[in-house]
Amino acid sequence: MPLPFEPSDALLLVDVQVDFCPGGSLPIPQGDTVVPVLNRWLEAAATTGIAVVASRDWHPPHHVSFEPQGGPWPVHCVQHTPGAAFHPDLALPNHTIVISKAETESQEAYSAFDGTGLAQRLRDAGIRRLWVGGLAEDVCVKATVLEALREGFEVRLIEGGMKPVTESGGQQARELMFQAGAQPGTLG
């Protein structure tokens, strides 16, 4: 089966972290079920040598988004804690470009592009198309995809490689992402 990648492609995995999976502090229902799907994509990416980027929430202990500070979310993905780690079964290669977001106490960031320099890094590497999967489809994946499209990248959504906080939120996010120009992505 021919792989869908071109040299100007990159795989972008959004926030596949312990705290966003069952047992974590902010679990996405069945969030861990994206891991085997994304591992197939990581294997395909390794076969073709395309770039792999993985974003992560990387919050300080008193982040503005946390409930104790008046934010909407429980404490999650605190820097250097087990919950902030990538899912242990996610087979990220050693050359993965790790993008940390929302690293300062006073700034929230849902998109992997927000304050990270990711767009310029991708342009400098000649990347034009992103294959995107991760968690949560209706929060950080959606924000990342919409910003990628605004930045001029083509985007393919990895089929089966995303899970939403709620099914209705996921449906709304998919519709919005497709309306904005994202397209479905399959391995064939």
Summary of the structure (lengths in Angstrom):
residues: 188
radius of gyration: 15.4
end to end distance: 6.7
largest distance: 50.6
contacts: 626
relative contact order: 0.21
helix: 33%
strand: 23%
